[in-house]
Amino acid sequence: MLDSVTTLLLLLFAIAGYLGFLEVVIPLSPRGQSILLISIVVLFIYLSFIVMVALIYFSFGFDPVVLYSALLLFVLVSLVLIIRSCYHHRESMNWLPTILFGVYFVVVVYGTVLMRQGTVSRSIVMEPFQRIKEALATRNLEKMNHDLMNVLMFVPFGILLPLMNRKVFNKVSFAFLFGLVTSTLIESIQLLFHLGQCDINDIIANTLGTVLGYLICLLFRIPEMYMAQKTGT
């Protein structure tokens, strides 16, 4: 059964996931429709999905595989919508950041999937902040190096996303959703092909890294936004 920390984390992820999902759905909706109406419909569908997952989770004796399967399903649907959004707004894409994004994406996939050998047994770790708890308990901060590297690895994604398309991708919720989708897919591939342990802590770290990268990009763009606003007035 989930402890209080895990439950709180899942709730926060669920809220952030809904906001990110909404950021992808709204630009794809037909013009003239009310954003409020779309938000309510998406929220109803999303809450229904959460309730269904909770019921299945309880029915299967609190099996963490159920939670990960639900996360993977959400990620696959989000991936389809993200691809549609990129295609729908392809004419407004900034191609230099997009090319850099693609190159870095290939580098990350190569480092986390392609260069590994299938020697690890399949397992799913669903205990959040596991290494951080161990580091604090043993006072050995080196145990946190793996999580720190996972955070830093995804920072460039968060920096490049708003530069690719400031009208569509310039949202912190979208950065969260992209980090969650990409990391979950990588972890799932590692699990499927015995390339590494599927760890929720890696997904958390990668997602936070993407959000951190977006915040760094936003920080450097504040003077530019201020000057543009001042010139407009």
C-alpha positions as CSV (number, residue, x, y, z in Angstrom):
1,M,0.0,0.0,0.0
2,L,1.2,3.5,-0.7
3,D,2.6,5.6,2.1
4,S,1.7,9.3,2.6
5,V,4.7,10.6,0.7
6,T,4.0,8.5,-2.3
7,T,0.3,9.4,-2.3
8,L,1.1,13.1,-2.2
9,L,3.6,12.7,-5.0
10,L,1.2,10.9,-7.2
11,L,-1.5,13.6,-6.5
12,L,1.0,16.3,-7.5
13,F,2.0,14.4,-10.6
14,A,-1.7,13.9,-11.5
15,I,-2.4,17.6,-11.2
16,A,0.6,18.6,-13.2
17,G,-0.1,15.9,-15.7
18,Y,-3.6,17.3,-16.2
19,L,-2.3,20.8,-16.8
20,G,0.3,19.6,-19.3
21,F,-2.3,17.5,-21.1
22,L,-4.6,20.4,-21.3
23,E,-1.9,22.6,-22.8
24,V,-1.6,20.1,-25.6
25,V,-5.3,19.6,-26.1
26,I,-6.5,23.2,-26.3
27,P,-4.3,24.3,-29.3
28,L,-5.6,21.2,-31.2
29,S,-9.3,22.0,-30.5
30,P,-11.5,23.6,-33.2
31,R,-11.6,27.4,-33.1
32,G,-14.7,29.0,-31.6
33,Q,-15.0,26.4,-28.8
34,S,-14.9,27.7,-25.2
35,I,-11.6,27.0,-23.5
36,L,-13.6,26.6,-20.2
37,L,-15.8,23.9,-21.8
38,I,-12.8,22.0,-23.2
39,S,-11.1,22.2,-19.7
40,I,-14.2,20.8,-18.0
41,V,-14.6,17.9,-20.5
42,V,-10.9,17.0,-20.3
43,L,-11.1,17.2,-16.5
44,F,-14.1,14.9,-16.4
45,I,-12.3,12.3,-18.6
46,Y,-9.1,12.7,-16.6
47,L,-10.8,12.2,-13.2
48,S,-12.7,9.2,-14.6
49,F,-9.4,7.7,-15.6
50,I,-7.9,8.4,-12.1
51,V,-10.9,6.8,-10.4
52,M,-10.7,3.7,-12.6
53,V,-7.0,3.3,-12.0
54,A,-7.6,3.6,-8.2
55,L,-10.3,0.9,-8.3
56,I,-8.1,-1.4,-10.3
57,Y,-5.2,-0.7,-8.0
58,F,-7.2,-1.6,-4.9
59,S,-8.7,-4.7,-6.7
60,F,-5.2,-6.1,-7.5
61,G,-3.9,-5.8,-3.9
62,F,-2.0,-2.5,-4.3
63,D,0.2,-3.8,-7.0
64,P,2.6,-1.0,-8.2
65,V,2.6,-2.5,-11.7
66,V,-1.0,-1.2,-12.0
67,L,0.1,2.4,-11.3
68,Y,3.0,2.1,-13.8
69,S,0.7,0.7,-16.5
70,A,-1.7,3.6,-16.0
71,L,1.2,6.0,-16.2
72,L,2.4,4.4,-19.4
73,L,-1.1,4.6,-21.0
74,F,-1.4,8.3,-20.1
75,V,2.1,8.8,-21.6
76,L,1.2,7.1,-24.9
77,V,-1.9,9.2,-25.3
78,S,0.0,12.3,-24.5
79,L,2.8,11.3,-27.0
80,V,0.2,11.1,-29.8
81,L,-1.2,14.5,-28.9
82,I,2.3,16.1,-28.7
83,I,3.3,14.7,-32.1
84,R,0.0,16.1,-33.5
85,S,0.7,19.5,-31.9
86,C,4.2,19.6,-33.4
87,Y,2.8,18.7,-36.9
88,H,-0.1,21.2,-36.5
89,H,2.2,24.1,-35.7
90,R,5.1,23.0,-37.9
91,E,5.1,26.3,-39.9
92,S,5.8,28.3,-36.8
93,M,8.7,26.1,-35.6
94,N,12.1,27.7,-35.2
95,W,14.3,25.2,-37.0
96,L,17.7,25.8,-35.4
97,P,16.5,25.0,-31.8
98,T,14.5,22.1,-33.3
99,I,17.5,20.6,-35.0
100,L,19.6,21.0,-31.8
101,F,16.7,19.4,-29.9
102,G,16.6,16.4,-32.2
103,V,20.4,15.9,-32.0
104,Y,20.3,16.0,-28.2
105,F,17.3,13.7,-28.2
106,V,19.3,11.1,-30.2
107,V,22.3,11.5,-27.8
108,V,20.1,10.8,-24.8
109,V,18.4,7.8,-26.4
110,Y,21.8,6.4,-27.4
111,G,23.2,6.9,-23.9
112,T,20.2,5.4,-22.1
113,V,19.0,2.7,-24.5
114,L,21.2,1.9,-27.5
115,M,24.6,1.6,-25.9
116,R,23.3,-0.7,-23.1
117,Q,23.3,-4.5,-23.2
118,G,20.3,-6.6,-22.2
119,T,21.6,-8.2,-19.0
120,V,19.4,-6.7,-16.3
121,S,16.4,-8.6,-14.9
122,R,13.0,-6.9,-15.3
123,S,11.9,-5.0,-12.2
124,I,9.9,-1.8,-11.4
125,V,10.9,0.5,-8.5
126,M,7.9,2.6,-7.4
127,E,9.3,4.0,-4.1
128,P,9.9,7.7,-4.7
129,F,13.0,9.4,-3.3
130,Q,14.5,6.1,-2.4
131,R,18.1,7.1,-3.0
132,I,17.6,10.5,-1.3
133,K,16.2,8.8,1.8
134,E,19.2,6.4,1.9
135,A,21.6,9.3,1.4
136,L,20.1,11.2,4.4
137,A,20.0,8.1,6.5
138,T,23.6,7.1,5.9
139,R,24.9,10.7,5.5
140,N,26.4,9.6,2.2
141,L,25.5,12.3,-0.4
142,E,27.2,10.3,-3.1
143,K,24.0,8.1,-3.3
144,M,22.2,11.1,-4.8
145,N,24.7,11.5,-7.7
146,H,22.5,9.2,-9.9
147,D,19.4,11.4,-9.4
148,L,21.4,14.6,-9.9
149,M,22.8,13.3,-13.2
150,N,19.3,12.4,-14.3
151,V,18.1,15.9,-13.5
152,L,21.0,17.5,-15.4
153,M,20.6,15.2,-18.4
154,F,17.1,16.6,-19.1
155,V,17.8,20.3,-18.5
156,P,18.7,21.0,-22.2
157,F,15.2,19.7,-23.2
158,G,13.6,22.3,-21.0
159,I,15.8,25.0,-22.4
160,L,15.2,24.1,-26.0
161,L,11.4,23.5,-25.8
162,P,10.3,27.1,-25.6
163,L,12.9,28.2,-28.1
164,M,11.4,25.7,-30.7
165,N,8.0,27.3,-30.6
166,R,7.2,30.1,-28.1
167,K,3.5,30.1,-28.9
168,V,2.9,26.4,-28.3
169,F,5.7,25.0,-26.1
170,N,6.3,28.0,-23.9
171,K,4.5,26.6,-20.8
172,V,6.0,25.1,-17.7
173,S,3.2,22.5,-17.7
174,F,4.1,21.4,-21.2
175,A,7.8,21.1,-20.2
176,F,6.6,18.9,-17.3
177,L,4.5,16.7,-19.6
178,F,7.3,16.3,-22.2
179,G,9.8,15.3,-19.5
180,L,7.3,12.8,-18.0
181,V,6.5,11.3,-21.4
182,T,10.1,11.0,-22.6
183,S,11.5,9.6,-19.4
184,T,8.6,7.1,-19.0
185,L,9.1,5.8,-22.5
186,I,12.9,5.4,-21.9
187,E,12.3,3.6,-18.7
188,S,9.7,1.3,-20.3
189,I,12.0,0.4,-23.2
190,Q,14.7,-0.4,-20.6
191,L,12.2,-2.6,-18.8
192,L,11.0,-4.4,-21.9
193,F,14.4,-5.2,-23.3
194,H,16.2,-5.8,-19.9
195,L,18.4,-2.7,-20.5
196,G,18.0,-1.3,-17.0
197,Q,15.9,-1.1,-13.9
198,C,12.6,0.7,-14.4
199,D,12.7,3.3,-11.6
200,I,10.1,6.0,-10.8
201,N,13.0,8.0,-9.3
202,D,14.6,8.3,-12.7
203,I,11.2,9.6,-14.1
204,I,10.9,12.1,-11.3
205,A,14.5,13.4,-11.8
206,N,14.2,13.6,-15.6
207,T,10.8,15.4,-15.3
208,L,12.2,17.9,-12.8
209,G,15.2,18.4,-15.0
210,T,13.0,19.4,-17.9
211,V,11.1,21.9,-15.7
212,L,14.4,23.3,-14.4
213,G,15.6,23.8,-17.9
214,Y,12.4,25.7,-18.8
215,L,12.8,27.9,-15.7
216,I,16.4,28.7,-16.7
217,C,15.3,29.6,-20.2
218,L,12.5,31.8,-18.7
219,L,15.0,33.5,-16.3
220,F,17.2,34.5,-19.2
221,R,14.2,35.7,-21.2
222,I,12.8,38.0,-18.5
223,P,14.9,41.1,-19.6
224,E,13.8,40.4,-23.2
225,M,10.2,40.2,-22.3
226,Y,10.4,43.3,-20.2
227,M,12.0,45.3,-23.0
228,A,9.4,44.1,-25.5
229,Q,6.6,45.1,-23.1
230,K,8.2,48.5,-22.5
231,T,8.6,49.1,-26.3
232,G,5.0,48.1,-26.8
233,T,3.8,50.6,-24.3
